[in-house]
Amino acid sequence: MFLSGGMSEEEASVNLSAMNGIERKGPWSLSFSYGRALQQSCLKSWLGKEENVPAAQEALLARARANSQANLGKYEPGSEKSLDAQGTFEKGYKY
């Protein structure tokens, strides 16, 4: 299981693709669990406004396409739009 852990959306897709591009010895696949690394562009596009729903839906579809390709080890960096250039990591963040 690959977790994005504060990476940007693009960084998470690129890393997932690289790992899935490595030949495995067993029949299993590397899966992923993303929260913000899948949703960040969607949320930034939407901003809670009804008129932004189509843009938010397209942003979510773009990241879904990116991660679908990454899950196959075939993602081409930059081929899908992302508004999340810096990721969600915050140094020293405390819960």
Salt bridges, closest charged atoms under 4 A:
GLU9 OE1 - ARG63 NE 3.90
GLU10 OE1 - ARG63 NH2 3.68
GLU58 OE2 - ARG65 NH2 2.92
GLU80 OE2 - ARG65 NE 3.01
